[in-house]
């Protein structure tokens, strides 16, 4: 049995291909779940906890979003990166609508790579 849910915001399963900026370098990644406070990003680049990264989420508007890397774990040759948006995304309704447009399986990244 798992413990109580500690997340502040509801997570939505998605599969979104994204490009993010690490400094001045553009890197590919894929978002597996998203909430108003963060997302789970899978990328071939080993990010470091505390690192600040900018990502463009065109399906949620045109502005560049900033997130902080919370933790990183290897998944085969990839890295699963837990992030915290800074500031939080404003609309859970937009995320729910996005999840219906971009359906994802219930698989965790470890099962896909």
N, C-alpha and C positions, 0 to 999 in steps of 0.2 A: 504494500500500500504506500502511496506517495504522500508527502506532507501537504500542508495547505498551500494554495496558490499564492505566491508572493508578488506577482506582477501587478502593476498599477493599471495597466490598460489591456484590453482584449487583443489577442493575437489573431491575425488572419493569414491563412495559408495561401501563398501565391507562388508563381514561378515567373519572376521578372528578370530579364536580361538587362543589365545596367552597365554603364561606364562610370567610373569614379576617378576623381583626381587625387593623386597622392603626390603632394607638392605640385610640380608642373607636369607630371607624367600621368597619362590616361591609362587606366587599367580596367579590364573586363571583369565582371562578376555576375552572380545571380542571387537574387533575393528569394529565400524560401518561405519566410514569414515576416510579417510587418505589423507593427502596432503604432500608436501615436508616440510612444517613447523610444522605439528602436526597431531593429530588424536583425534577421539572421542572414548574413551575406556569405556566400561561398566564392572563393577566389583562388587563383594559382599563386598569389603573392602573400608572403608571411608578414602580415601587419603586426604591430606591437601594441599591447595594452597601453592605453593613454594617448595613442596617436590620434590626431584629428584628420579627418578625410572629408572631402566634399563630393556629393553625388547629385546627379540630375535625375529626377523622377518625372519624366514628361507626362505620365498618366496622372500625376497629382498636381500639375501646374508647371510653370516654366522656371521657377526659381531654383537656384542651387541650394541644396540642403547640406547641413554640416552634421557629422556624427563623430562620436568619440568611440574608439575601440575599447570594449570592456574586457573581453577575453577571446582567446584564439585556441583552437585545437586542430591538429592535423587530421585530415580525412583522405587517406591515400596520398596522392601527390598534391591535393588541394588543401585549403584551410577554411574551416568554418569559423566565422567571425561574428561574435555577438556585439552589437553596437547600441549606443544610446544617442538618439537625435538631440541636437542642441541648437535651437529650442525644440520642444516636442511638436509633432505635426498637429495642426489645429482640428482636424475633422475625422472622427472615427467613422462617420457615415460615408465619407469618400473612400476610406479603406475597405469598408464592407462592400461597396459598389465595385471597387477594383477587384476584390476577391471573387466576385461573381463573373466578372469579365475575363479574368486570368486564373481559371481554376487550376488547382494543384492536387497532386495525389497526397495521401497521408504519409508517404514515405519520408523519413528523415534523410538528410544528405548522405549519411553513412551508408545507406542502402542503395544509393544511386550511383556512387562513384567507386 
